[in-house]
Amino acid sequence: MRIKVKKSDLPPCPVETTMQLINNKWKIFILRELLAGTKRFNELQRSITNISQKVLTQNLRSMERDGLIVRRIFAEVPPRVEYTLSDLGNSLRPIIGALRDWGMKYKERAAD
């Protein structure tokens, strides 16, 4: 899969590059949901609290353009569209796992 971003458009700092790709909470939540497997649009919208259809669509398009997810359209009536993590998107699994682990530890400390 070819990523539709030019290297010259990316910042020199690799941390900044990563943050540009997952730059908002919605993308993190989409990644979290797709780590469990392929989902349809409505499944994503139901599982991500308070995300609007417009915001979900914008983020899915951005993530597809960046090569993090794959959008598959089935020629059916009505049309069916599924989203899944690309290999590149799946490579973020340890990062999302680290965020989850850190959040769990923080919550434990806050309870003290």
C-alpha positions, 0 to 999 in steps of 0.5 A: 500500500502506498501512503499518500503523503510526501516525505517532504511534508513530514516534520523532521522529528519522528515523535511529531510525525507520530503525533500528526498521524494520531493527533486527536482523541477520535483517531486513538478511539478509532484505532482502539476499536479496529485493534479488535478487528474489522468494523463497519461505519455504524459499529464504529459510531456506536462504540465511540461515545459522542462522535458525530457522523461528520467527525467519524467520516473526516477521521476515517478519510484522513486515516485512510489517506495516511495509510493507517486503515483500509476501507473496503467497499462491497458491491451489494445493495445496499452497499457495505463498507468495512474498515480494518487496520492496515499493516502500518496501522496495526504497528501502532498496537504497542503504542495504544497498549502502552497508553492503555497500561499507563492509563490503568496505572494512573487510575490506580494511583488516583484511587489512593 
